[in-house]
Amino acid sequence: MDGEVRRRGATRPQVDQVDLDRLLAAFDGMFEGVWLVGPDQCTTYANEAMARLMVSTPAELKGRRITDFVDEPIWTDFADYFTVQHGPGSIAVEVRFRRDSGADFVGLVAASPIATHEGVSLGLVLNVRDLAAHDGLDAQTAQAQRLEAIGLFAAGIVHDFNNMLTAIRGFAELAAAGLREDDPIRDDLDLVLSTSERASAVARHLLAFTRRQAPVLVDVDPAQVITDLAPLLGPMMGEDIDVALDLNSDHGWIRIDPTQFEQVVVNLAVNARDAMPAGGTVTIKVEDTDSCSSNSPDGGQPGSRCVRISVSDKGTGMDEQTKDRIFEPFFTTKAPGKGTGLGLATVIAIVTQSGGVLHVESSPGMGSTFQVDLPRIGRPALPRPRILAEAPSHHSGVVLLVEDDASVRRFASRTLEAAGYSVLAAENGEDALRASGRWGEEIDVLLTDIAMPGIHGVELAARITKQRPNIVVVFASGYGPGAMGPSSGLTTAGAFLPKPYSVASLTRAVERAMGLVGAEAIADI
């Protein structure tokens, strides 16, 4: 018996050491700080995360007294609190730590006593979390959740708004098509059409904000976009800020989503305004440059031909440390409630996506200049066409139209019938399936809304395609195609026709679909 006891006693420290090594290895892999402090107040162990919090290394911390980093009276109260008044798993408290670098930080600390089997105290094990970083992460998460909720709400509004715009614009076009060119009412209808186009641009702004609008790349004159935007910038800037435009007439065009480009200009202008609390001038300049770098698909190198859009202010400026962080999401130098920290993050995302680069020149007290370099393209050979009501061409074929909005369904039916198509109109997916089952002849095109009560548009397309393998699908929606996500099937199941659509774009979408065989995917309209 005695021998057995001695054997156990001899091997026990070895087993304990193995267990301790495993425990310390587990601590080394933790994201939060772990600090072991002995009864003599000396550090016996600190993991990598703890060392990073202290801007040190585990080896440098080992052996040092905890009171080198925490005021001794505070540590005495803290140790007494956990070792005498509370046991393992007790509450966490806030403790201020001093770093050797001189920068304090507040840690949220939970502690547990360490003791031998005989009850001899070996000190405390501390679990330390950087409170500022934790609170910042919680704030970012809450901000992201709020933005997501706002995005969902705004996207729903835009969907309904685009349905109404489709009907307004569509019936105005149909009415204009029946009038003589010199009829005075035609001018009124042209005004309705141009106003609906501006309203559509507002809807695209909202979709761009909600990140539910896929970019629509077109060739644009950046100076013209900025000129058109100028009347809106004035009220945004306020009475103490002037906007000066330096728009060189001899410059190239760029290929970009116009709505996103407007976002870039507005965000940079507002950022410049906020840098001048006492007032001043925001200068927006457009010029060609042959000394730019580019992220363009053709692999542009330094020296590529670009159009440079500059937004300058004479405000507070930034130091190097701030410049290094300004494009981080949620980073802001503005007072609480004055900014989300997403403006410049959105700008850099749009510019990069468009094949451009963004440069910042700034120093404290000297103001800032943001330079956006975008790949330059030649001027279009023909001017952009004016919005006109076009008389539809005459075709033949059968279109199954599925649209839950009655006014949009009526406009689309009239337009397609006037173009020569036979139209089977259905209010929802169930009606569409019944109509398809009753129709004994070929159906050439399924034109369906996406977001509908009951059967979703993508699901309906899949079921109709099983019934009729040769049918071609065109999806229509007041949301952008990006709103449905990569798993929606839009990229492989058919074309996308954004709302609000016109007489011409509707008939062209069906015309292009009729030119294909079977259910092959066709390009976005």
Order of alpha helices (4+ residues) and beta strands (2+ residues): alpha-beta-beta-alpha-alpha-alpha-beta-beta-beta-alpha-alpha-beta-alpha-beta-beta-alpha-beta-beta-alpha-alpha-beta-beta-beta-alpha-beta-alpha-beta-alpha-beta-alpha-beta-alpha
